[in-house]
């Protein structure tokens, strides 16, 4: 018994050595780690983080975290931990590497822990990043299941109740004509009944479409985007180009419908609110993700909250595990970018 | 049932036979009654789906078909005639959706009239007469907000410039 305890002690001895511990943490962590100084420059980062950013670990010490893994908008949250000495959380972080134009489909959550010196002042930050992709996918699955249910309800609602309402409208018309022909009273009431049936049918169609735009499932995703671009030109009298692969991607129907809705909303905002005259829609397929961009030459937005329909755009994106960013300053083109994980493999 | 004659139809004008295609019984019955009210129109065939409609068209002479969009979900995707064996058959599509893309799909499938379901009561008979006269008919509501140029192209059945 004594010998076992001794052996355990001897095996555990390195744990008392903080330098050794720190070394192990930074070399083989099951998560991402970064040590930041009070000026928001890296002191050290873990190998796992360096690999994701596509550099050697030795590249980072002394470099600013902005543009080396983090964007300016992340800096605000990180600075807050430094200023008030309280742990902050940065959700839905995706990788922004110096030479990477696109981002990976991974999602991470960073916990930003302030490190206090002997005098109690914050002397640095420890950033710990956890992969939350799986959690997001689970969320997406739940939301997608709800969307499927909505689709079924919408189909039932549209195809069945819509037919009955149309039939009521026609019957009311027949009654109106018969009463008119026989010069009987009541033709006016029949007309009103017909108008009411029409009103209900219009409202019904709108609700069914809001529940789930079933019509978008027919024809293929790229073909529908092409039609949308064409309709945009025709309806608004603006220039609208689509760049997309010739081959139809193998999208989940729910995903295809949501991405289409996002593009449509972005177009509506661009033309109606931002006064765009020239639009470009881009759809591309990367390993692991779909990328959709809508670029326009209209007014730059002041903040995303001011973009009409932005909450709806974000909602659509979230339901399929995607993410939306909007970029564009005064005098520059404005781009809505959507990144969506590929839920199905391609048949190729 | 007594037939209506609105006064502008000659008594000796031929009675035009209409085929109605919808899978919904109540809608079918309403449309049958509406068409049969007119002195120069009669329902000459009824089918619940396209297969049934094609069988009827193979045997009987019919002047025009009114087809529910729901019985032909693949219409226009790709360009596919509703009745390939009778491509010149005058055809009116009734649909719940009234987007421009739907109209274009309908045109590429040989449709000459497009009536939104909420406008059936008000506009179907006018649409039948226009299409039988060789014109095109699209629900008024469908054409609201569409530029004059596109409207003219829709009414001319021109789909050639719509695709890049």
Boltz contact constraints between the chains, C-beta under 6 A:
constraints:
  - contact:
      token1: [A, 158]
      token2: [B, 96]
      max_distance: 6.0
  - contact:
      token1: [A, 159]
      token2: [B, 70]
      max_distance: 6.0
  - contact:
      token1: [A, 162]
      token2: [B, 96]
      max_distance: 6.0
  - contact:
      token1: [A, 163]
      token2: [B, 24]
      max_distance: 6.0
  - contact:
      token1: [A, 163]
      token2: [B, 27]
      max_distance: 6.0
  - contact:
      token1: [A, 164]
      token2: [B, 26]
      max_distance: 6.0
  - contact:
      token1: [A, 166]
      token2: [B, 27]
      max_distance: 6.0
  - contact:
      token1: [A, 166]
      token2: [B, 117]
      max_distance: 6.0
  - contact:
      token1: [A, 166]
      token2: [B, 120]
      max_distance: 6.0
  - contact:
      token1: [A, 167]
      token2: [B, 26]
      max_distance: 6.0
  - contact:
      token1: [A, 167]
      token2: [B, 27]
      max_distance: 6.0
  - contact:
      token1: [A, 167]
      token2: [B, 30]
      max_distance: 6.0
  - contact:
      token1: [A, 169]
      token2: [B, 121]
      max_distance: 6.0
  - contact:
      token1: [A, 170]
      token2: [B, 30]
      max_distance: 6.0
  - contact:
      token1: [A, 170]
      token2: [B, 34]
      max_distance: 6.0
  - contact:
      token1: [A, 170]
      token2: [B, 120]
      max_distance: 6.0
  - contact:
      token1: [A, 170]
      token2: [B, 121]
      max_distance: 6.0
  - contact:
      token1: [A, 171]
      token2: [B, 30]
      max_distance: 6.0
  - contact:
      token1: [A, 173]
      token2: [B, 121]
      max_distance: 6.0
  - contact:
      token1: [A, 174]
      token2: [B, 33]
      max_distance: 6.0
  - contact:
      token1: [A, 174]
      token2: [B, 34]
      max_distance: 6.0
  - contact:
      token1: [A, 177]
      token2: [B, 37]
      max_distance: 6.0
  - contact:
      token1: [A, 181]
      token2: [B, 4]
      max_distance: 6.0
  - contact:
      token1: [A, 194]
      token2: [B, 121]
      max_distance: 6.0
  - contact:
      token1: [A, 198]
      token2: [B, 118]
      max_distance: 6.0
  - contact:
      token1: [A, 201]
      token2: [B, 118]
      max_distance: 6.0
  - contact:
      token1: [A, 202]
      token2: [B, 118]
      max_distance: 6.0
  - contact:
      token1: [A, 205]
      token2: [B, 96]
      max_distance: 6.0
  - contact:
      token1: [A, 215]
      token2: [B, 97]
      max_distance: 6.0
  - contact:
      token1: [A, 218]
      token2: [B, 77]
      max_distance: 6.0
  - contact:
      token1: [A, 219]
      token2: [B, 77]
      max_distance: 6.0
  - contact:
      token1: [A, 227]
      token2: [B, 101]
      max_distance: 6.0
  - contact:
      token1: [A, 230]
      token2: [B, 162]
      max_distance: 6.0
  - contact:
      token1: [A, 231]
      token2: [B, 100]
      max_distance: 6.0
  - contact:
      token1: [A, 234]
      token2: [B, 150]
      max_distance: 6.0
